[in-house]
Amino acid sequence: MTTAAFLLFFIGAIVVKHLFFWHPMDVNHLYKDGPLMMGHRGSPKEAPENTTLSFQQAVNTGLKAIEVDVLCTKDGKVVCSHNHDLERETDGSGYIHESDFSELRGINAGVKFPQLGVTPIPTLAELVSALPHKSILNVEIKSIKLFDLQAVPKVVELIREHQLHGRVIISSFNPLVIGWVKMMDRTIPTAYLWSDEDVPPILTKPRFINVVHPDMLHPSAHLMNENVIRFAKRKRLRLNVWTVNNLPAMNWLMALGVDGLISDFPLLMLEVSGRMQQQSAA
C-alpha cells in the first residue's frame, strides 16, 4: 500500500468512525425524577414569555425545568428573547442584535400583560441568579444566520462561572452551535432542535446528527411518530418534544415513549407526570 493510499484509508476510517460509531453522553441525571417537563419560555400564558417573572411562575407551579431562548446584543450581552426583533413582544423597535444592552433596559417586554407593569428583558445571568439552584435549564441559542455563533462561548462561560454542569442543556436549530459547544466543553449536554417550519430549509431535518453528535433530539410535536421513536432509540438519543399544549397530545406522546415535554402549560405537564408516578408506584 502506497503512502497516499494509506493516508486515504486512514482519513476514511476516521470519517466513518465519526459518522457512524459514536454515542451520546449519559444524561440520565436529568431524568432521575421521571420525564423532563419544561416550561416553554417559562409560563407564557401567565406572564410575559422569556422574562424572569415567567420563569419564576413556572417554577412556582412545581416545574423543575424551564426552556429559555437566548441571543446576543450588539455589545455581546446574552439576553433572554425568542425574537430577534423587538416589535412582536415589547414596546421597542428594531433588532436585539443591532442594539446595545443599555438600549434594551428601558424597554417593556410585558406589553401583553399591562396589569403586571413594566417587565424588563433579562440577561441569562440574571435569570440564573433568580432561579432555585436545583432548577434545570434548557438554553436554546438562537441564530439569525448559520454562522451567527457569538452567543456560544458566552453561554459556555456562564455555565462554567455559575457551575451549572449537571442541570443545563444547550439546544439549537443550528448544527454549528451544537458542534461548537461540543468542541468547547464536551461535558455540556446538547439537544438538536428539529422542525419543518420557520427555519432555513437546510435545517429542516436532523441530517446533521451524525456530524455534530447531540445528546438529545427535540422535535416539533407534529413530526412525532413511531419512526422517530425508533430512530432516537437506535441512536440512544433522549427525546423531548415541543410545544405540546393539550392533555390528549401529552398523554399520546408519553404512551409513545418520549422522555420529556416542553409546553406553555406547566400545570398540565405536572398532571401528566403525577399520574405517571402514581401508575409506576401501583
N, C-alpha and C positions, 0 to 999 in steps of 0.2 A: 504494500500500500504506500503510495507516494505521500509526501508531507501534506500537499494540498488536499488530497483525498481524506487523509486522517483528520485534518482541521475541519473539513466539511462534515465528516461523520461526527466529530466531537461537538460542533456547534449544533448540528441537527439533534443530537441526543439531549443537549441542554434544553433546546426549544421544546422537544417532545415531553421531557420531564416537567418543564414549567407549565405547559398547557394541559397535560393530562394526568400527572402524578403529583397532585397537591391536595391538601386537606385544609379546611378552615380551622381556625383556632377554637379551643374549647370555650364556649360561652355559657356553660350550664349554670354558672353562678348568677346569671341574670334571670334564670327561671327557677330558682330554688323555691320560690313561693307559689309556683304554678305558672300559668300563661302570663305573658308580659302584656299588661294592659296600660296603654299610653294615651294620655290626654293630648289630642291633636291641637297644637298651638295653645295648650292649656285647657281651658274650659270656655271656648269661644261663644257659646250661647248665653253665658252668664257674665262675661267680662270681655273687654277688647282683646282680640287674639294677639298672641306673642307679646303680651305685657306681663309684668311681674304680678299684677293683680289676677290675671287669668290663670297663671301657673299656680299661684297660691290657692286659688279657688279649686283647681283640680286636685291638688294635694290635700286640701281640707276635706274633700269628699271621701278621701281614703285611698286615692290612687298612689301607687309607689313610683310611677314613672310618667314622664312627660316627653312630648316631642316638641322641639323648638327649631324654628328656621333662623339662620343667621347669614349675614353678608357684611361686607366691609364698606365703611365710608371712604371718602376720598383721602382722608388723612390716616386711614388704617385702623380705625376702631371697629371691632366686631360687635354689631348690634343685632337685636332680635327683630326680624321682619321677614315675612314671606315674599313681599313685593319689592321690586327694585324701585318702582315709582311710589310717590307719596300720596297721590290723589285718591287711591282706592280705599284706604283705611284711616287716613289722617286729614287734618285741615291744612297740610302743607302742599307744596307743588314741587315738581322736578323729580330728580332721581337721587336715591341714597348714595350710590357710588360716585355721584358727581358733587356731593355735599360734604363739607367738613362736619365733624360731630357736633361742634359748637352751634352749627346752624340747625341741628335737629332738636336741641334741648328745649326750644320754645314751642315745638310742635305737639299738638294734641293727637294721640293715637286712639282716643276714645270717642270720636265724633258720633259713633253709632250707639254710644251709651252715655248720653248727656247727663243723666242722673248721677253718674259717678264722678263728674267733674273732669278736670284735665288729667289725662293719663299719659305719661311720657313713654317714649321709645327707650327701652332699657338696653344696656350693653349686656353681653353674655356674662361678663364678670359680675355685674350687679345681680343678675338672675341667680347665678351660682351662690352668691353670698346670701340671697334671700330665701333659698330653699333649704329644707332639712338636709342634714349631712348624709342621710341614707337614701335620698331620692335618686332614682335612675334617670339620666338624661340621654335622650336620643337627639343629637345635634345634627340637623340637616344643613349642610353647607350649600348655599345657593350659588349658581354660576350664571352670569349673564351671557357668557360665551365659553367655548370649550377650554380655552387656556386662561380663564379667569380663576386663578388659584391663589389669590392674595390672602384669602382667609385661612388657608390650610395651616401654614406654620404658626399663625397666631392662635388658632384653636388648639393645636397640639401643645403649644407653650402654655396656654391657660390650663389645660388638663394636667400638665406636669406641675405647674405652680400651685394649683388647688388640690393636688393629689386625688384626682377623680378616677384614676385607674380602678377598675372593678365595678364602677357604676356609671359608665358612659359608653355610648355608641356614636360613631360618626357615620352619617348616611349621606348619600348624594345620588342624583341622576347622572352626574358627570363621572365617568370611569377614571379620569385623570385625578380627580380628587381622592378617590379610593386608593389608587395606586400610589399617590404621593404620601398619603397617611401611612400606608404600609412601609414605604421606604424610610419615613421619619421615625416611626415608632410601631413596631410590629406587635406590641402588647395592647394596642388600642383596637377593640373590635370595630369592624366596618360593616355597613349594610348598603347593598346596591339597590337603589330605587328603580322600579320598573313600571312604566305606564305607556299608553299609546296616545296620550292627549297632552297638549300644551308643552311639549318638549321637542327639540330638533329631531328629525327622522332618524339620525344616526344613533340616538339614544333610546329608541322605542322598544328594543328587545334586549334581553340580558346576554347579548352576544359577547360582551367583554369579560364575563365572569372568569373564564379560563385564563385571561390575561392579567387581571388585577387582583384576583383571589379575595373576594369579600368573604365575610364570615356569616352573613345573613342576607336574605333576599326579602325586599319589601315591595311586593307587587300591589297594584291597584286592585280593589276588591272585584271589579267586574272582569278581571283577567283570570280569576281563580277557577281551577277545575282539577280533576284528579291527575291530569298530566303534569301540572305544575307541582303538585304534591310529590309525585314520583320523581320528578326532576330534582327537587330540593332534597329529598331523602337520598337519592343517588349521590348527590354532591355533598351530603351531610350539612346542608345549609339550613339554619333555622328560618322559619317563615313568619314574618309579622306583616299583617295586611292592613291597608288603609283605603279610604277613610270609611269605616263601617259604622253607619249611623242608625241602624234599626235592629231590633231584637231578633227577628227571624234570620237576618243575614249573619248576625253574630253566632247564633246557635248553629246555623248551617256550616259556617267556617270552622267552628270548634269541632263539630262532628266530622268534618272533612280531615281534620288533623293539623291545623295550623298551630303555631306556637305562641302567637300574640296578635293583639288587635290595636289599631290606632283609630280613635273615634273622637268626635266632638261632644259625646255624651258620656262623661265619666260614670254616672250612676248606672247606666245600662251595662257598661262593662263590668262594674262591680257586682251587679245582679247575676251576670253570667258566670263570673269567676267564683262567686259564692256558692252558686248552685253546683258547679263542678266539684268544688271542695267537699260539699255535702255528699255528693254521689260517690266520690272516691273514698270517703270515710265510712260509708254504709257497708 
